[in-house]
Amino acid sequence: MVGSSDVHSSKQWAEFDTINVWERTKEATVMCHKCWLVARDKMIANVKEDVPKWMESPLANMRRIKSFLEKWNKFEFGLEMPDEEANNLVAELKQSVRRSARGE
């Protein structure tokens, strides 16, 4: 980069650090319907067993709750073939987390 834009540019090359930017991507998760049903049944069993405990102290269980909700949303367990009881528990869990984040 040499030119007459400033005093130093006509006398020497300007040095720039090379910046490499890497973006981490995740591949799409694909599973057959049979495997999805097995995973869904396990998640629903987890919902019915763990969610009432998590609602008692959501801040202490935040890491588990976050991991659970990410998986629940990723595989759309609440949308495809919904289980009303499980969906209600998940909705209550989300409300419990919001209330505890507000300090209620």
Summary of the structure (lengths in Angstrom):
residues: 104
radius of gyration: 25.1
end to end distance: 59.6
largest distance: 74.9
contacts: 206
relative contact order: 0.11
helix: 54%
strand: 0%
